[in-house]
Amino acid sequence: MKNIIEKIVRSDEKARKLSKETEKKRAMLESELSDAKVHIKSEYMAQAEAEIKKQLTELQKKADGQWDESSKKYKKMKDNLEFAYNANCEKWANEITARVLGQK
């Protein structure tokens, strides 16, 4: 009977020891999992920020190109209007004066 009780006590001690070891492993694995989550998240955020910067740079280049094209287009239109004005200024002034005075 004493022998059986000793076996039960030893088995209980082994079970407690195994339970503690298992609990330590579980805590360690939870810690590793938490660290892995943080690492993965930081890598993802770094990649996302790099992609955003890349896209912003591309969009800025595109916008700058469109601005340059528009600027050239409107400068050409301004130059054409100035040329037409300089070429016809006196003629237009005379026509307007004639119309106002009723000479035409």
C-alpha beads as a LAMMPS data file, in Angstrom:
LAMMPS data file: protein, C-alpha beads

104 atoms
103 bonds

1 atom types
1 bond types

-500.0 500.0 xlo xhi
-500.0 500.0 ylo yhi
-500.0 500.0 zlo zhi

Masses

1 110.0

Atoms # bond

1 1 1 0.000 0.000 0.000
2 1 1 2.835 2.341 0.908
3 1 1 4.498 1.484 -2.406
4 1 1 1.354 2.408 -4.335
5 1 1 1.065 5.732 -2.520
6 1 1 4.732 6.515 -3.318
7 1 1 4.098 5.725 -6.994
8 1 1 1.046 7.969 -6.990
9 1 1 3.032 10.815 -5.340
10 1 1 5.915 10.393 -7.832
11 1 1 3.468 10.316 -10.729
12 1 1 1.793 13.453 -9.394
13 1 1 5.179 15.204 -9.057
14 1 1 6.099 14.205 -12.629
15 1 1 2.752 15.448 -13.867
16 1 1 3.205 18.777 -12.041
17 1 1 6.733 19.136 -13.402
18 1 1 5.537 18.330 -16.912
19 1 1 2.655 20.756 -16.494
20 1 1 5.047 23.543 -15.394
21 1 1 7.365 22.842 -18.333
22 1 1 4.427 22.886 -20.709
23 1 1 3.227 26.184 -19.234
24 1 1 6.724 27.681 -19.625
25 1 1 6.836 26.519 -23.268
26 1 1 3.396 27.983 -23.889
27 1 1 4.444 31.335 -22.372
28 1 1 7.648 31.305 -24.415
29 1 1 5.764 30.512 -27.628
30 1 1 3.235 33.275 -26.922
31 1 1 6.119 35.693 -26.442
32 1 1 7.750 34.553 -29.694
33 1 1 4.426 34.877 -31.498
34 1 1 3.950 38.385 -30.169
35 1 1 7.482 39.336 -31.252
36 1 1 6.871 37.820 -34.690
37 1 1 3.651 39.838 -35.042
38 1 1 5.487 43.060 -34.219
39 1 1 8.299 42.196 -36.641
40 1 1 5.912 41.317 -39.477
41 1 1 3.874 44.459 -38.888
42 1 1 6.956 46.689 -38.911
43 1 1 8.219 45.057 -42.132
44 1 1 4.809 45.489 -43.757
45 1 1 4.595 49.129 -42.690
46 1 1 8.099 49.819 -44.007
47 1 1 7.213 48.257 -47.359
48 1 1 3.927 50.172 -47.481
49 1 1 5.668 53.473 -46.722
50 1 1 8.282 52.797 -49.400
51 1 1 5.548 52.028 -51.941
52 1 1 3.657 55.196 -50.993
53 1 1 6.811 57.300 -51.423
54 1 1 7.460 55.663 -54.795
55 1 1 3.919 56.338 -55.986
56 1 1 4.000 59.924 -54.713
57 1 1 7.241 60.516 -56.598
58 1 1 5.740 59.093 -59.788
59 1 1 2.569 61.164 -59.388
60 1 1 4.640 64.307 -58.732
61 1 1 6.679 63.682 -61.887
62 1 1 3.495 63.161 -63.881
63 1 1 1.927 66.328 -62.465
64 1 1 5.107 68.296 -63.191
65 1 1 5.072 67.027 -66.776
66 1 1 1.440 68.020 -67.213
67 1 1 2.178 71.431 -65.701
68 1 1 5.070 71.946 -68.123
69 1 1 2.885 70.972 -71.085
70 1 1 0.099 73.309 -69.976
71 1 1 2.546 76.135 -69.360
72 1 1 4.013 75.742 -72.859
73 1 1 0.536 75.613 -74.395
74 1 1 -0.655 78.770 -72.636
75 1 1 2.609 80.600 -73.294
76 1 1 2.204 79.842 -77.002
77 1 1 -1.394 81.108 -76.885
78 1 1 -0.239 84.274 -75.061
79 1 1 2.540 84.823 -77.594
80 1 1 0.060 84.402 -80.484
81 1 1 -2.364 86.869 -78.896
82 1 1 0.433 89.378 -78.268
83 1 1 1.618 89.004 -81.866
84 1 1 -1.927 89.516 -83.184
85 1 1 -2.371 92.516 -80.873
86 1 1 0.919 94.100 -81.906
87 1 1 0.189 93.479 -85.591
88 1 1 -3.392 94.787 -85.500
89 1 1 -3.510 97.221 -82.571
90 1 1 -3.717 100.386 -84.601
91 1 1 -6.129 98.877 -87.134
92 1 1 -8.467 97.658 -84.364
93 1 1 -8.317 101.017 -82.580
94 1 1 -9.229 102.796 -85.815
95 1 1 -12.120 100.399 -86.498
96 1 1 -13.508 100.812 -82.993
97 1 1 -13.232 104.589 -83.225
98 1 1 -14.948 104.568 -86.608
99 1 1 -17.800 102.408 -85.297
100 1 1 -18.287 104.588 -82.226
101 1 1 -18.363 107.704 -84.334
102 1 1 -20.668 106.019 -86.817
103 1 1 -18.386 106.382 -89.776
104 1 1 -18.866 102.813 -90.994

Bonds

1 1 1 2
2 1 2 3
3 1 3 4
4 1 4 5
5 1 5 6
6 1 6 7
7 1 7 8
8 1 8 9
9 1 9 10
10 1 10 11
11 1 11 12
12 1 12 13
13 1 13 14
14 1 14 15
15 1 15 16
16 1 16 17
17 1 17 18
18 1 18 19
19 1 19 20
20 1 20 21
21 1 21 22
22 1 22 23
23 1 23 24
24 1 24 25
25 1 25 26
26 1 26 27
27 1 27 28
28 1 28 29
29 1 29 30
30 1 30 31
31 1 31 32
32 1 32 33
33 1 33 34
34 1 34 35
35 1 35 36
36 1 36 37
37 1 37 38
38 1 38 39
39 1 39 40
40 1 40 41
41 1 41 42
42 1 42 43
43 1 43 44
44 1 44 45
45 1 45 46
46 1 46 47
47 1 47 48
48 1 48 49
49 1 49 50
50 1 50 51
51 1 51 52
52 1 52 53
53 1 53 54
54 1 54 55
55 1 55 56
56 1 56 57
57 1 57 58
58 1 58 59
59 1 59 60
60 1 60 61
61 1 61 62
62 1 62 63
63 1 63 64
64 1 64 65
65 1 65 66
66 1 66 67
67 1 67 68
68 1 68 69
69 1 69 70
70 1 70 71
71 1 71 72
72 1 72 73
73 1 73 74
74 1 74 75
75 1 75 76
76 1 76 77
77 1 77 78
78 1 78 79
79 1 79 80
80 1 80 81
81 1 81 82
82 1 82 83
83 1 83 84
84 1 84 85
85 1 85 86
86 1 86 87
87 1 87 88
88 1 88 89
89 1 89 90
90 1 90 91
91 1 91 92
92 1 92 93
93 1 93 94
94 1 94 95
95 1 95 96
96 1 96 97
97 1 97 98
98 1 98 99
99 1 99 100
100 1 100 101
101 1 101 102
102 1 102 103
103 1 103 104
